[in-house]
Amino acid sequence: MIATAPFGNTGHESSRTLFGAAALGSVSHADAERTLDLLLEHGVNHIDTAASYGDSELRIASWLRREPDRFFIATKTGDRDYKGAKESIRRSLERLGVDHVDLIQLHNLVDVIEWETALRDGGALEAAIEARDEGLVRFIGVTGHGLSVAAMHRRSLERFPFDSVLLPYNIRQMRDPLYTEHFEALAQTCAERGVAMQTIKSIALAPWDGRPQTASTWYEPLTDPADVEIAVRWVLARPELFLNTVGDVKLLPHVLAAADKFDGEAPPADEVEALVERRSLTPLFV
């Protein structure tokens, strides 16, 4: 079974590998049910979805009826204004078939202008706080992509005491000195404040760059189980991090199997170097 750890200061012990429900965006009901069985088999107890992930919230609704009180449920709103975010949060509850969720996240909040809009009076954060006060959500987080995401998350934490952050973290991206510098500064802030750190893109190989897209992920992923295991172990070797699974249900078994086998040790450095060279790992953000 996949190990658990405290999810920041929320009081919840989350599986260190969270289910990234973007993978459910366009799958059938039958495929979704098989995915649930796989998550239960590995002890995953935390689901991360979003209003913008196609049918994901609708697929999860049947899981929550089948396994009540089993999962910590996180969703996201991409709206930046109060009215839009308020409507989005309530629509997500309806689609999920619940009266509250554990975590609402301001989705991909990196652009400076959008950031100012969302966090000022009359912005999306106000709607999230209101929803928390009304008991519709328990915690509030922020997510993002791109080179500036870690620095922007630190700005967000200075503006408001978010309960969680989410951002990319993988072998190749962390070889960018600037990205690493800002990531480590964010990690220190999160450790000091008890903010949960969720990571994405763990098994990224490279941008598609016009090549035929063979997976439902927006980046080309690693697909060989041995390669996936190295990448997953590399992320989980930092005990403060949570790993969000891949956005393709076909690759999910490899990620979960690697997380299940994780013994607390990072992969040997020579194996990591061999993977970088053999697969020509390319950063997603430059």
TAURGI-V542881 format. One record per helix or strand. SS is the DSSP state (2 for helix, 1 for strand). FROM is the first residue (numbers start at 1). LEN is the number of residues. If there is no record, write none. Layout:
ss	from	len
SS	FROM	LEN
SS	FROM	LEN
This chain:
ss	from	len
1	4	3
1	13	3
1	17	4
2	21	4
2	29	14
1	46	3
2	56	11
1	72	6
1	81	1
2	82	15
1	101	6
2	112	8
1	123	1
2	124	10
1	137	7
2	149	11
1	164	5
2	173	3
2	177	17
1	196	5
1	204	4
1	219	3
2	225	12
1	241	4
2	249	13
2	269	11
